[in-house]
Amino acid sequence: MEVKDIEEEKGKDLERAKWYTDIVQQAELADYAPVKGCMVIRPYGYALWENVQKALDQMIKDTGHQNAYFPLFIPESFMQKEKEHVEGFAPECAVVTHGGGKKLEEPLIVRPTSETIINHMFAKWVQSWRDLPLLINQWANVVRWEMRTRLFLRTTEFLWQEGHTAHASEDEAEEEAQKMLAVYKTLAEDWLALPVLTGEKTDNERFRGAVRTYCIEALMRDGKALQAGTSHFLGQNFAKAFDIKFQSAGGDLEYAWQTSWGVSTRLIGAIVLGHGDEKGLVLPPKIAPIQVVIVPIYKTDDEKAQVTKYCEQIVLALKDHARVHADMRDQYTPGWKFNHWEQKGVPIRLNIGPKDVANNVVEIVRRDNFEKMRGVKQTDLANEIPKLLLAVQKNIFERALKFRQESTVKINDYKAFKKTLDEKNGFIEASWCGSGDCEQTVKEDSKATIRLIPFGNDRTPMNDKCVHCGKPAKWQVVFARAY
Amino acid sequence: MEVKDIEEEKGKDLERAKWYTDIVQQAELADYAPVKGCMVIRPYGYALWENVQKALDQMIKDTGHQNAYFPLFIPESFMQKEKEHVEGFAPECAVVTHGGGKKLEEPLIVRPTSETIINHMFAKWVQSWRDLPLLINQWANVVRWEMRTRLFLRTTEFLWQEGHTAHASEDEAEEEAQKMLAVYKTLAEDWLALPVLTGEKTDNERFRGAVRTYCIEALMRDGKALQAGTSHFLGQNFAKAFDIKFQSAGGDLEYAWQTSWGVSTRLIGAIVLGHGDEKGLVLPPKIAPIQVVIVPIYKTDDEKAQVTKYCEQIVLALKDHARVHADMRDQYTPGWKFNHWEQKGVPIRLNIGPKDVANNVVEIVRRDNFEKMRGVKQTDLANEIPKLLLAVQKNIFERALKFRQESTVKINDYKAFKKTLDEKNGFIEASWCGSGDCEQTVKEDSKATIRLIPFGNDRTPMNDKCVHCGKPAKWQVVFARAY
């Protein structure tokens, strides 16, 4: 019954996969659920998700969107209204056939995404150009029946937000899709400390039902890419399928232009894989559930009393400046606690022993680089800790950016392309013919996919020929093996 | 396909039911979904829910609980492990039989409540007394296949929080169940401005699987009761069914003692029915999405320019002191806006016309009692508005409390009991024999149920005989017709 990890990997990949699932469980982010492909998000993992949510929810509201909630169940007939959409999602659906002890007249789909039911409602609410733009977001659980699953990265049920908007003009919808992509980039870079590339998906990788899919792509520390968020320009596809029409200012009846966009609990997996090291998690301070952990060190009862009192003072002094936790448990040694909190990725640790108490100082240890600062004055902490948290945040972002830069290569030759993938993975910038068949062949042969077509001038091919088939190049794209 | 309202009501009840569903839709709190018994929570309703959530989530965390997330799907076999529990919930379950295009080996239940799956995980996590207490909360959607539904009050899918805890001793679990009941009382009274009675449910009304169910009961303005939250002392029922055992400090292997507790989006219905009047919603300021609405009044373009500028100044002056919104829409008249925002229950309205601009004042109108304050100085607003919001909050609580006091009667005689119900409903305090059959007969005959058995001395019967059957009285209880 238990979720099975993706089993394709061999060698290094397998090692990395084991490291990942071990650390997710040992750090108590998540646990396997007794239902195939599902997970339990444990309190430490959920607190991390709540911090991500809080940051993103504020940005979603600041850009004029309102939260709402739509039903979990979608009538089967709704799913079939947009042809591409149903083809994309039908194989992944969980279906409710019985309710209240009876067989249902029409089966209900457990939402894999909510375009169909939300646009059914939009059709009811949108009458005039005055009702537009309609800017809605929903925080919800969704279900996609995945064959191969992995905690956070790909689970049958996951948590996400899905934005759905309707606009009076094509330009405005396009602007919206780009705006939300920019919000996702800010979330990834400024909060999760994960540098991301932005661009457009190829037709093969496009959201089923969208005209264009934009994405943010991050590079994990093993050189594999991870799609961290998508924003779709839907054109009038769903508006036509669900009859979302409005009277324009000029009096004409027109179909609305739409977008949808989402990020999910997958981001927690990105944080683990994007920053983690052999000791465990390395959490970005801005979203870490605990930013500062205090570990007391003592031998005698007398020392314990002194140190405990001092730790309490420090918690009081810091609690308005950082999310601080003192691990006063008696049954574990300081060494055990050091490992424990390193594994959990807490950005800053304060070690406090009798000498520190005597001198009114603390020892600070950074999780990101294990730098130690001895003899920091207690009175300086309220001032120093917030600065140090910012420094850690900055450092792990810059480290990830440097790693990505070093892991990005321009390649013209398919042999070199495959060699690079096998040796170190990373992002490969290459010219491509634009053919979906060629793209598919590369995928089957090398396991690399086109992560994105960059925006603007960056998509102009640097070579005349496609890196794989040698036909005339259409675009410069970014290839990688991906999670 | 659309949700059908409860159809039993006649006369006044039917009128009230229509008032309710009209106002919920007209105030844009919710809309009917295209799936039987489901609703769409619209942005205004969801913002109200978010404010309720925020207040409660903080209290849940302040009392030492941590949020987590457990799967939507529960294996059918899990539901069957606690005998009473499955009997209670099986008839209401939605069942997933197919996933990923195939028939499932074991059907999955869409959670109606999560005791079974959460306690399966607790069994894995709890080994020693050191792992206790385990204090978990989850914000989630749940599904119960209801025959008769009504927006917010009873829907097939609803949103709620469900707390689940495990303790080393019976006393500690009992204390926890009572503590969370007190939290719910605080939420209802201090935030929702709804006075509530607290007490214990009878065996007939007890949560299936619990030893004791505690509840908060509010009285709606039509004299009907509404169960607004429940907290269950589960004893060792689920611990035994799911094998949650721990090694005690003394070294013995013992079953854990447990609680569970929840409130749901039903609270939104309670706010509507508990405070609303013929003009629409009356929202408690503390949780109102908009606390102050500004309506500009002008005729000429020149006046419009002046008033608009002045309104903008007032928004700026108030925005750090209240959730303020200026309705600057051109297509609606001031009169239309007055009705619109009264219907939406915004606690305070500022009317601003050219004379107000000239005199640097505003006109304030309270939603709760329509009291008008003319000529309030603009410079006093930042100081006065927060005070006024508190006054509105206090007034609607006291009004509801007074109404409940006036609607509560002690009755010894079954004829008078029925007469009171037919004439005005309300809470009826009466003595009861303690028999579930007698209780059931009263329910069938009068539609009144025992809402609760009060705590402590308040449950000592005031009369020798049961109000219905005349047998020796066991407890003093509170009867009412209920939503």
Interface residues (C-beta under 8 A of the other chain):
Chain A: M1 D31 A33 P34 V35 C38 M39 V40 I41 R42 P43 Y46 A47 W49 E50 Q66 N67 A68 Y69 F70 P71 L72 F73 I74 P75 F78 A90 P91 E92 C93 A94 V95 V96 T97 H98 G99 G100 G101 P107 L108 V110 I117 H120 M121 K124 R130 I136 A140 N141 V143 W145 M147 T156 E157 L159 Q331
Chain B: M1 D31 A33 P34 V35 C38 M39 V40 I41 R42 P43 Y46 A47 W49 E50 Q66 N67 A68 Y69 F70 P71 L72 F73 I74 P75 F78 A90 P91 E92 C93 A94 V95 V96 T97 H98 G99 G100 G101 P107 L108 V110 I117 H120 M121 K124 R130 I136 A140 N141 V143 W145 E146 M147 T156 E157 L159 Q331
